[in-house]
Amino acid sequence: MSGAQWTVGGCWLGCEREGVPVLWLGPVHTAAAIAPLYGCAECIARIEARAARYVDDRYRLDTPA
């Protein structure tokens, strides 16, 4: 996340805290609207760790013993 533009706002991820440094992650598209998705460092780290575990698990499943 180096070089990313952080701002103070609300985390749209699990913690839903307000007034914390957040990073714009991209747009959220719903049937009714498009909204900006922001996440705090802690929630982004949690999602990154989960994604890494997913990749590790997939690699183990795809690698013969």
PyMOL Python script that loads the backbone (N, CA, C, O; Angstrom):
from pymol import cmd

cmd.read_pdbstr("""\
ATOM      1  N   MET A   1       0.809  -1.189   0.000  1.00  0.00           N
ATOM      2  CA  MET A   1       0.000   0.000   0.000  1.00  0.00           C
ATOM      3  C   MET A   1       0.858   1.261   0.000  1.00  0.00           C
ATOM      4  O   MET A   1       0.352   2.351   0.267  1.00  0.00           O
ATOM      5  N   SER A   2       2.122   1.127  -0.290  1.00  0.00           N
ATOM      6  CA  SER A   2       2.972   2.310  -0.308  1.00  0.00           C
ATOM      7  C   SER A   2       2.547   3.219  -1.454  1.00  0.00           C
ATOM      8  O   SER A   2       2.168   2.751  -2.527  1.00  0.00           O
ATOM      9  N   GLY A   3       2.616   4.510  -1.214  1.00  0.00           N
ATOM     10  CA  GLY A   3       2.218   5.475  -2.216  1.00  0.00           C
ATOM     11  C   GLY A   3       0.717   5.685  -2.304  1.00  0.00           C
ATOM     12  O   GLY A   3       0.253   6.504  -3.098  1.00  0.00           O
ATOM     13  N   ALA A   4      -0.043   4.963  -1.508  1.00  0.00           N
ATOM     14  CA  ALA A   4      -1.501   5.083  -1.530  1.00  0.00           C
ATOM     15  C   ALA A   4      -1.926   6.387  -0.864  1.00  0.00           C
ATOM     16  O   ALA A   4      -1.232   6.905   0.011  1.00  0.00           O
ATOM     17  N   GLN A   5      -3.057   6.903  -1.280  1.00  0.00           N
ATOM     18  CA  GLN A   5      -3.589   8.137  -0.714  1.00  0.00           C
ATOM     19  C   GLN A   5      -4.580   7.831   0.404  1.00  0.00           C
ATOM     20  O   GLN A   5      -5.722   7.452   0.143  1.00  0.00           O
ATOM     21  N   TRP A   6      -4.145   7.994   1.630  1.00  0.00           N
ATOM     22  CA  TRP A   6      -5.001   7.783   2.790  1.00  0.00           C
ATOM     23  C   TRP A   6      -5.733   9.072   3.105  1.00  0.00           C
ATOM     24  O   TRP A   6      -5.222  10.166   2.866  1.00  0.00           O
ATOM     25  N   THR A   7      -6.925   8.933   3.640  1.00  0.00           N
ATOM     26  CA  THR A   7      -7.726  10.069   4.079  1.00  0.00           C
ATOM     27  C   THR A   7      -8.420   9.683   5.379  1.00  0.00           C
ATOM     28  O   THR A   7      -8.451   8.507   5.740  1.00  0.00           O
ATOM     29  N   VAL A   8      -8.963  10.640   6.067  1.00  0.00           N
ATOM     30  CA  VAL A   8      -9.707  10.338   7.292  1.00  0.00           C
ATOM     31  C   VAL A   8     -11.177  10.188   6.928  1.00  0.00           C
ATOM     32  O   VAL A   8     -11.754  11.042   6.253  1.00  0.00           O
ATOM     33  N   GLY A   9     -11.772   9.097   7.381  1.00  0.00           N
ATOM     34  CA  GLY A   9     -13.173   8.845   7.066  1.00  0.00           C
ATOM     35  C   GLY A   9     -13.674   7.611   7.770  1.00  0.00           C
ATOM     36  O   GLY A   9     -13.200   7.262   8.851  1.00  0.00           O
ATOM     37  N   GLY A  10     -14.636   6.951   7.154  1.00  0.00           N
ATOM     38  CA  GLY A  10     -15.245   5.762   7.736  1.00  0.00           C
ATOM     39  C   GLY A  10     -14.821   4.499   7.014  1.00  0.00           C
ATOM     40  O   GLY A  10     -14.736   4.469   5.787  1.00  0.00           O
ATOM     41  N   CYS A  11     -14.557   3.457   7.790  1.00  0.00           N
ATOM     42  CA  CYS A  11     -14.210   2.146   7.236  1.00  0.00           C
ATOM     43  C   CYS A  11     -15.499   1.422   6.856  1.00  0.00           C
ATOM     44  O   CYS A  11     -16.402   1.276   7.680  1.00  0.00           O
ATOM     45  N   TRP A  12     -15.579   0.976   5.621  1.00  0.00           N
ATOM     46  CA  TRP A  12     -16.761   0.260   5.131  1.00  0.00           C
ATOM     47  C   TRP A  12     -16.625  -1.242   5.350  1.00  0.00           C
ATOM     48  O   TRP A  12     -17.542  -2.001   5.037  1.00  0.00           O
ATOM     49  N   LEU A  13     -15.512  -1.661   5.874  1.00  0.00           N
ATOM     50  CA  LEU A  13     -15.289  -3.092   6.069  1.00  0.00           C
ATOM     51  C   LEU A  13     -15.779  -3.492   7.452  1.00  0.00           C
ATOM     52  O   LEU A  13     -16.642  -2.813   8.009  1.00  0.00           O
ATOM     53  N   GLY A  14     -15.268  -4.549   8.012  1.00  0.00           N
ATOM     54  CA  GLY A  14     -15.813  -5.128   9.237  1.00  0.00           C
ATOM     55  C   GLY A  14     -15.953  -4.231  10.440  1.00  0.00           C
ATOM     56  O   GLY A  14     -16.943  -4.345  11.162  1.00  0.00           O
ATOM     57  N   CYS A  15     -15.000  -3.332  10.694  1.00  0.00           N
ATOM     58  CA  CYS A  15     -15.045  -2.561  11.945  1.00  0.00           C
ATOM     59  C   CYS A  15     -16.023  -1.393  11.894  1.00  0.00           C
ATOM     60  O   CYS A  15     -16.566  -1.003  12.928  1.00  0.00           O
ATOM     61  N   GLU A  16     -16.252  -0.836  10.727  1.00  0.00           N
ATOM     62  CA  GLU A  16     -17.172   0.292  10.513  1.00  0.00           C
ATOM     63  C   GLU A  16     -16.851   1.505  11.381  1.00  0.00           C
ATOM     64  O   GLU A  16     -17.741   2.294  11.703  1.00  0.00           O
ATOM     65  N   ARG A  17     -15.560   1.659  11.768  1.00  0.00           N
ATOM     66  CA  ARG A  17     -15.168   2.826  12.572  1.00  0.00           C
ATOM     67  C   ARG A  17     -15.229   4.092  11.718  1.00  0.00           C
ATOM     68  O   ARG A  17     -15.076   4.041  10.497  1.00  0.00           O
ATOM     69  N   GLU A  18     -15.449   5.206  12.368  1.00  0.00           N
ATOM     70  CA  GLU A  18     -15.475   6.523  11.727  1.00  0.00           C
ATOM     71  C   GLU A  18     -14.293   7.344  12.222  1.00  0.00           C
ATOM     72  O   GLU A  18     -13.790   7.117  13.323  1.00  0.00           O
ATOM     73  N   GLY A  19     -13.853   8.296  11.412  1.00  0.00           N
ATOM     74  CA  GLY A  19     -12.791   9.204  11.819  1.00  0.00           C
ATOM     75  C   GLY A  19     -11.429   8.559  11.923  1.00  0.00           C
ATOM     76  O   GLY A  19     -10.607   8.971  12.742  1.00  0.00           O
ATOM     77  N   VAL A  20     -11.176   7.544  11.097  1.00  0.00           N
ATOM     78  CA  VAL A  20      -9.889   6.845  11.098  1.00  0.00           C
ATOM     79  C   VAL A  20      -9.249   6.979   9.719  1.00  0.00           C
ATOM     80  O   VAL A  20      -9.952   7.250   8.746  1.00  0.00           O
ATOM     81  N   PRO A  21      -7.927   6.795   9.612  1.00  0.00           N
ATOM     82  CA  PRO A  21      -7.308   6.790   8.291  1.00  0.00           C
ATOM     83  C   PRO A  21      -7.854   5.618   7.469  1.00  0.00           C
ATOM     84  O   PRO A  21      -7.860   4.475   7.926  1.00  0.00           O
ATOM     85  N   VAL A  22      -8.310   5.920   6.254  1.00  0.00           N
ATOM     86  CA  VAL A  22      -8.860   4.898   5.371  1.00  0.00           C
ATOM     87  C   VAL A  22      -8.269   5.054   3.978  1.00  0.00           C
ATOM     88  O   VAL A  22      -7.806   6.127   3.590  1.00  0.00           O
ATOM     89  N   LEU A  23      -8.299   3.960   3.245  1.00  0.00           N
ATOM     90  CA  LEU A  23      -7.800   3.918   1.876  1.00  0.00           C
ATOM     91  C   LEU A  23      -8.953   3.569   0.954  1.00  0.00           C
ATOM     92  O   LEU A  23      -9.735   2.664   1.246  1.00  0.00           O
ATOM     93  N   TRP A  24      -9.062   4.288  -0.165  1.00  0.00           N
ATOM     94  CA  TRP A  24     -10.081   3.970  -1.160  1.00  0.00           C
ATOM     95  C   TRP A  24      -9.676   2.669  -1.846  1.00  0.00           C
ATOM     96  O   TRP A  24      -8.569   2.555  -2.373  1.00  0.00           O
ATOM     97  N   LEU A  25     -10.582   1.689  -1.836  1.00  0.00           N
ATOM     98  CA  LEU A  25     -10.295   0.373  -2.404  1.00  0.00           C
ATOM     99  C   LEU A  25     -10.918   0.174  -3.771  1.00  0.00           C
ATOM    100  O   LEU A  25     -10.521  -0.725  -4.513  1.00  0.00           O
ATOM    101  N   GLY A  26     -11.883   0.998  -4.107  1.00  0.00           N
ATOM    102  CA  GLY A  26     -12.552   0.888  -5.393  1.00  0.00           C
ATOM    103  C   GLY A  26     -14.038   1.129  -5.236  1.00  0.00           C
ATOM    104  O   GLY A  26     -14.522   1.370  -4.130  1.00  0.00           O
ATOM    105  N   PRO A  27     -14.763   1.065  -6.345  1.00  0.00           N
ATOM    106  CA  PRO A  27     -16.198   1.296  -6.270  1.00  0.00           C
ATOM    107  C   PRO A  27     -16.962   0.035  -5.878  1.00  0.00           C
ATOM    108  O   PRO A  27     -16.552  -1.087  -6.173  1.00  0.00           O
ATOM    109  N   VAL A  28     -18.081   0.260  -5.205  1.00  0.00           N
ATOM    110  CA  VAL A  28     -19.029  -0.808  -4.899  1.00  0.00           C
ATOM    111  C   VAL A  28     -20.238  -0.572  -5.795  1.00  0.00           C
ATOM    112  O   VAL A  28     -20.827   0.509  -5.781  1.00  0.00           O
ATOM    113  N   HIS A  29     -20.602  -1.578  -6.569  1.00  0.00           N
ATOM    114  CA  HIS A  29     -21.750  -1.471  -7.465  1.00  0.00           C
ATOM    115  C   HIS A  29     -22.923  -2.241  -6.876  1.00  0.00           C
ATOM    116  O   HIS A  29     -22.795  -3.419  -6.540  1.00  0.00           O
ATOM    117  N   THR A  30     -24.055  -1.579  -6.753  1.00  0.00           N
ATOM    118  CA  THR A  30     -25.290  -2.240  -6.340  1.00  0.00           C
ATOM    119  C   THR A  30     -26.320  -2.024  -7.445  1.00  0.00           C
ATOM    120  O   THR A  30     -26.049  -1.337  -8.429  1.00  0.00           O
ATOM    121  N   ALA A  31     -27.483  -2.606  -7.279  1.00  0.00           N
ATOM    122  CA  ALA A  31     -28.541  -2.411  -8.264  1.00  0.00           C
ATOM    123  C   ALA A  31     -28.981  -0.952  -8.321  1.00  0.00           C
ATOM    124  O   ALA A  31     -29.450  -0.491  -9.362  1.00  0.00           O
ATOM    125  N   ALA A  32     -28.837  -0.222  -7.220  1.00  0.00           N
ATOM    126  CA  ALA A  32     -29.351   1.144  -7.146  1.00  0.00           C
ATOM    127  C   ALA A  32     -28.296   2.231  -7.313  1.00  0.00           C
ATOM    128  O   ALA A  32     -28.629   3.352  -7.696  1.00  0.00           O
ATOM    129  N   ALA A  33     -27.021   1.921  -7.033  1.00  0.00           N
ATOM    130  CA  ALA A  33     -26.029   2.995  -7.014  1.00  0.00           C
ATOM    131  C   ALA A  33     -24.613   2.445  -7.083  1.00  0.00           C
ATOM    132  O   ALA A  33     -24.378   1.238  -7.018  1.00  0.00           O
ATOM    133  N   ILE A  34     -23.689   3.375  -7.217  1.00  0.00           N
ATOM    134  CA  ILE A  34     -22.258   3.085  -7.118  1.00  0.00           C
ATOM    135  C   ILE A  34     -21.726   3.952  -5.982  1.00  0.00           C
ATOM    136  O   ILE A  34     -21.994   5.153  -5.937  1.00  0.00           O
ATOM    137  N   ALA A  35     -20.973   3.346  -5.064  1.00  0.00           N
ATOM    138  CA  ALA A  35     -20.453   4.076  -3.913  1.00  0.00           C
ATOM    139  C   ALA A  35     -18.977   3.750  -3.726  1.00  0.00           C
ATOM    140  O   ALA A  35     -18.520   2.690  -4.155  1.00  0.00           O
ATOM    141  N   PRO A  36     -18.220   4.654  -3.085  1.00  0.00           N
ATOM    142  CA  PRO A  36     -16.804   4.395  -2.838  1.00  0.00           C
ATOM    143  C   PRO A  36     -16.617   3.448  -1.654  1.00  0.00           C
ATOM    144  O   PRO A  36     -17.277   3.584  -0.624  1.00  0.00           O
ATOM    145  N   LEU A  37     -15.713   2.492  -1.816  1.00  0.00           N
ATOM    146  CA  LEU A  37     -15.399   1.542  -0.744  1.00  0.00           C
ATOM    147  C   LEU A  37     -14.086   1.968  -0.092  1.00  0.00           C
ATOM    148  O   LEU A  37     -13.059   2.077  -0.761  1.00  0.00           O
ATOM    149  N   TYR A  38     -14.130   2.209   1.221  1.00  0.00           N
ATOM    150  CA  TYR A  38     -12.954   2.595   1.988  1.00  0.00           C
ATOM    151  C   TYR A  38     -12.688   1.561   3.071  1.00  0.00           C
ATOM    152  O   TYR A  38     -13.620   0.969   3.616  1.00  0.00           O
ATOM    153  N   GLY A  39     -11.406   1.343   3.381  1.00  0.00           N
ATOM    154  CA  GLY A  39     -11.043   0.423   4.447  1.00  0.00           C
ATOM    155  C   GLY A  39      -9.908   0.970   5.281  1.00  0.00           C
ATOM    156  O   GLY A  39      -9.022   1.653   4.767  1.00  0.00           O
ATOM    157  N   CYS A  40      -9.934   0.666   6.586  1.00  0.00           N
ATOM    158  CA  CYS A  40      -8.843   1.075   7.474  1.00  0.00           C
ATOM    159  C   CYS A  40      -7.701   0.059   7.361  1.00  0.00           C
ATOM    160  O   CYS A  40      -7.876  -1.025   6.806  1.00  0.00           O
ATOM    161  N   ALA A  41      -6.544   0.420   7.888  1.00  0.00           N
ATOM    162  CA  ALA A  41      -5.357  -0.434   7.779  1.00  0.00           C
ATOM    163  C   ALA A  41      -5.580  -1.805   8.410  1.00  0.00           C
ATOM    164  O   ALA A  41      -5.157  -2.820   7.856  1.00  0.00           O
ATOM    165  N   GLU A  42      -6.243  -1.838   9.567  1.00  0.00           N
ATOM    166  CA  GLU A  42      -6.454  -3.115  10.256  1.00  0.00           C
ATOM    167  C   GLU A  42      -7.356  -4.043   9.443  1.00  0.00           C
ATOM    168  O   GLU A  42      -7.065  -5.232   9.308  1.00  0.00           O
ATOM    169  N   CYS A  43      -8.440  -3.506   8.907  1.00  0.00           N
ATOM    170  CA  CYS A  43      -9.360  -4.344   8.123  1.00  0.00           C
ATOM    171  C   CYS A  43      -8.722  -4.789   6.809  1.00  0.00           C
ATOM    172  O   CYS A  43      -8.910  -5.926   6.378  1.00  0.00           O
ATOM    173  N   ILE A  44      -7.968  -3.893   6.173  1.00  0.00           N
ATOM    174  CA  ILE A  44      -7.279  -4.265   4.939  1.00  0.00           C
ATOM    175  C   ILE A  44      -6.266  -5.366   5.220  1.00  0.00           C
ATOM    176  O   ILE A  44      -6.156  -6.313   4.442  1.00  0.00           O
ATOM    177  N   ALA A  45      -5.521  -5.259   6.321  1.00  0.00           N
ATOM    178  CA  ALA A  45      -4.545  -6.293   6.684  1.00  0.00           C
ATOM    179  C   ALA A  45      -5.236  -7.630   6.915  1.00  0.00           C
ATOM    180  O   ALA A  45      -4.718  -8.673   6.516  1.00  0.00           O
ATOM    181  N   ARG A  46      -6.404  -7.608   7.560  1.00  0.00           N
ATOM    182  CA  ARG A  46      -7.150  -8.846   7.810  1.00  0.00           C
ATOM    183  C   ARG A  46      -7.585  -9.495   6.489  1.00  0.00           C
ATOM    184  O   ARG A  46      -7.491 -10.713   6.339  1.00  0.00           O
ATOM    185  N   ILE A  47      -8.054  -8.695   5.544  1.00  0.00           N
ATOM    186  CA  ILE A  47      -8.481  -9.223   4.251  1.00  0.00           C
ATOM    187  C   ILE A  47      -7.280  -9.730   3.456  1.00  0.00           C
ATOM    188  O   ILE A  47      -7.366 -10.771   2.804  1.00  0.00           O
ATOM    189  N   GLU A  48      -6.163  -9.007   3.503  1.00  0.00           N
ATOM    190  CA  GLU A  48      -4.954  -9.466   2.815  1.00  0.00           C
ATOM    191  C   GLU A  48      -4.480 -10.800   3.379  1.00  0.00           C
ATOM    192  O   GLU A  48      -4.074 -11.679   2.619  1.00  0.00           O
ATOM    193  N   ALA A  49      -4.525 -10.963   4.701  1.00  0.00           N
ATOM    194  CA  ALA A  49      -4.116 -12.227   5.324  1.00  0.00           C
ATOM    195  C   ALA A  49      -5.045 -13.360   4.902  1.00  0.00           C
ATOM    196  O   ALA A  49      -4.596 -14.476   4.641  1.00  0.00           O
ATOM    197  N   ARG A  50      -6.327 -13.072   4.838  1.00  0.00           N
ATOM    198  CA  ARG A  50      -7.287 -14.105   4.417  1.00  0.00           C
ATOM    199  C   ARG A  50      -7.043 -14.496   2.962  1.00  0.00           C
ATOM    200  O   ARG A  50      -7.107 -15.676   2.620  1.00  0.00           O
ATOM    201  N   ALA A  51      -6.767 -13.524   2.114  1.00  0.00           N
ATOM    202  CA  ALA A  51      -6.476 -13.817   0.713  1.00  0.00           C
ATOM    203  C   ALA A  51      -5.203 -14.655   0.591  1.00  0.00           C
ATOM    204  O   ALA A  51      -5.142 -15.573  -0.227  1.00  0.00           O
ATOM    205  N   ALA A  52      -4.190 -14.347   1.397  1.00  0.00           N
ATOM    206  CA  ALA A  52      -2.948 -15.124   1.369  1.00  0.00           C
ATOM    207  C   ALA A  52      -3.195 -16.567   1.804  1.00  0.00           C
ATOM    208  O   ALA A  52      -2.644 -17.497   1.215  1.00  0.00           O
ATOM    209  N   ARG A  53      -4.026 -16.757   2.839  1.00  0.00           N
ATOM    210  CA  ARG A  53      -4.363 -18.125   3.268  1.00  0.00           C
ATOM    211  C   ARG A  53      -5.098 -18.869   2.163  1.00  0.00           C
ATOM    212  O   ARG A  53      -4.850 -20.055   1.942  1.00  0.00           O
ATOM    213  N   TYR A  54      -5.994 -18.189   1.473  1.00  0.00           N
ATOM    214  CA  TYR A  54      -6.730 -18.799   0.366  1.00  0.00           C
ATOM    215  C   TYR A  54      -5.762 -19.274  -0.714  1.00  0.00           C
ATOM    216  O   TYR A  54      -5.864 -20.402  -1.197  1.00  0.00           O
ATOM    217  N   VAL A  55      -4.824 -18.407  -1.087  1.00  0.00           N
ATOM    218  CA  VAL A  55      -3.843 -18.768  -2.119  1.00  0.00           C
ATOM    219  C   VAL A  55      -2.993 -19.940  -1.646  1.00  0.00           C
ATOM    220  O   VAL A  55      -2.747 -20.871  -2.413  1.00  0.00           O
ATOM    221  N   ASP A  56      -2.537 -19.909  -0.386  1.00  0.00           N
ATOM    222  CA  ASP A  56      -1.744 -21.016   0.152  1.00  0.00           C
ATOM    223  C   ASP A  56      -2.528 -22.320   0.116  1.00  0.00           C
ATOM    224  O   ASP A  56      -1.994 -23.357  -0.276  1.00  0.00           O
ATOM    225  N   ASP A  57      -3.788 -22.271   0.521  1.00  0.00           N
ATOM    226  CA  ASP A  57      -4.629 -23.476   0.508  1.00  0.00           C
ATOM    227  C   ASP A  57      -4.815 -23.992  -0.908  1.00  0.00           C
ATOM    228  O   ASP A  57      -4.740 -25.199  -1.137  1.00  0.00           O
ATOM    229  N   ARG A  58      -5.055 -23.107  -1.856  1.00  0.00           N
ATOM    230  CA  ARG A  58      -5.235 -23.514  -3.257  1.00  0.00           C
ATOM    231  C   ARG A  58      -3.956 -24.153  -3.794  1.00  0.00           C
ATOM    232  O   ARG A  58      -4.008 -25.155  -4.507  1.00  0.00           O
ATOM    233  N   TYR A  59      -2.800 -23.565  -3.447  1.00  0.00           N
ATOM    234  CA  TYR A  59      -1.528 -24.104  -3.904  1.00  0.00           C
ATOM    235  C   TYR A  59      -1.320 -25.509  -3.348  1.00  0.00           C
ATOM    236  O   TYR A  59      -0.871 -26.404  -4.065  1.00  0.00           O
ATOM    237  N   ARG A  60      -1.646 -25.701  -2.066  1.00  0.00           N
ATOM    238  CA  ARG A  60      -1.496 -27.030  -1.463  1.00  0.00           C
ATOM    239  C   ARG A  60      -2.405 -28.045  -2.146  1.00  0.00           C
ATOM    240  O   ARG A  60      -2.004 -29.188  -2.363  1.00  0.00           O
ATOM    241  N   LEU A  61      -3.618 -27.640  -2.483  1.00  0.00           N
ATOM    242  CA  LEU A  61      -4.558 -28.556  -3.138  1.00  0.00           C
ATOM    243  C   LEU A  61      -4.107 -28.910  -4.547  1.00  0.00           C
ATOM    244  O   LEU A  61      -4.349 -30.019  -5.023  1.00  0.00           O
ATOM    245  N   ASP A  62      -3.445 -27.957  -5.216  1.00  0.00           N
ATOM    246  CA  ASP A  62      -3.017 -28.171  -6.598  1.00  0.00           C
ATOM    247  C   ASP A  62      -1.657 -28.848  -6.716  1.00  0.00           C
ATOM    248  O   ASP A  62      -1.263 -29.252  -7.809  1.00  0.00           O
ATOM    249  N   THR A  63      -0.935 -28.976  -5.604  1.00  0.00           N
ATOM    250  CA  THR A  63       0.404 -29.565  -5.621  1.00  0.00           C
ATOM    251  C   THR A  63       0.330 -31.027  -5.191  1.00  0.00           C
ATOM    252  O   THR A  63      -0.134 -31.325  -4.091  1.00  0.00           O
ATOM    253  N   PRO A  64       0.788 -31.948  -6.058  1.00  0.00           N
ATOM    254  CA  PRO A  64       0.770 -33.364  -5.663  1.00  0.00           C
ATOM    255  C   PRO A  64       1.708 -33.625  -4.490  1.00  0.00           C
ATOM    256  O   PRO A  64       2.747 -32.978  -4.359  1.00  0.00           O
ATOM    257  N   ALA A  65       1.338 -34.560  -3.656  1.00  0.00           N
ATOM    258  CA  ALA A  65       2.143 -34.901  -2.475  1.00  0.00           C
ATOM    259  C   ALA A  65       3.357 -35.703  -2.847  1.00  0.00           C
ATOM    260  O   ALA A  65       4.143 -36.074  -1.975  1.00  0.00           O
TER     261      ALA A  65
END
""", "prot")
cmd.dss("prot")
cmd.show_as("cartoon", "prot")
cmd.util.cbc("prot")
cmd.orient("prot")
